[in-house]
Amino acid sequence: MKKIIMTFAAAMVAMAMDAQIYAGGTVGFVTESTDGNSESTLLLQPEVGYNFAENLAVGIVFGYGESGKDEHKLKTFTINPYLRYTALKFDKVNIFLDGEIGYTNKKYGGVKTNIFEVGVKPGVAINLNEKLSLVTHVGFLGYQNSKPDYDGAKATNTFGVSVDGNSLDFGIYYNF
């Protein structure tokens, strides 16, 4: 048993030394004011991933968002694992597709809504150097199920393509 544990530990250390781990994410903060009434929005989406082949990676995004105030406050929590396929590699630019399965919980006032989705997000990574990359996702192609969490609530099922300002995000990654 001791030999198995030592072999496993040595394999993990060797893998970590050659690991293609990346970490980063997206951060956003906006304050909007109309006639003296202001509202702030905060978005935090840390992300970590592992490149296990030249064109394949796995990763996960955790997200937290908050906007509004008092009884009109919207809070969101997201967990979104993905499989990334890098389809095209140019000198410093990579074009990729993230196949993902996601869960989001939204709470507005006293009503919670659960959202499940499966789909593909295209993206572009600009490699600034060996360690830093700017990354953007644009759009979503897939299926989404959304249902408020109260008795008698009806589910909303959506399938299609979304390419708008709400589906555009920018982030930065550090490659270990």
C-alpha positions, 0 to 999 in steps of 0.5 A: 500500500505504501508503494502505491501511495508513493508512486501516486505521489511521485506521478502527481509531482511529475505531472504538476512540474509539467502542468499547463495550468492556467488561472484567471477570470473576469471582474466587472464593476459598474455604477449607473446613476439616473436623477440622483439614484445610483445602482451598482453592479459587481461581477466576479468570475474566477476561472482555473483550467488545465491543458492536457493536450495541445488543443484540449483543456478542461476548466471551471468558472465560478461566478458571483454577481450582484446588482441593485439594492434593497428589495430590488437586489439581484444576486447570482451564483454560477458554476460552469465546467467546460471542455475547451477545444482550440480549433485554430492557432496563429502566431499569438492568437488562438480561436477556441470553443468551450463546450460547457454545462452550467448551473446558475442560481439567481435570487431577486427579492425573495424569488430564486430561479435555477438555470441549467444550460448546455452549449458551446461558447466560441472564444479568442485568446491573445497570448501576450507572452508565455505567461499572460493571455487576454481572453474573450468569449462571444455568444452562446449556442445551446439549450437553457432551462430556467425555472423559478423556485416556487409552487406552480412555477413554469419552466422556460426552455430556450434553444438557439444562438445568442450573440449580443453585448450581454454574451461578451466577456473579457478576462485575463489568464496567467499560465503556470 
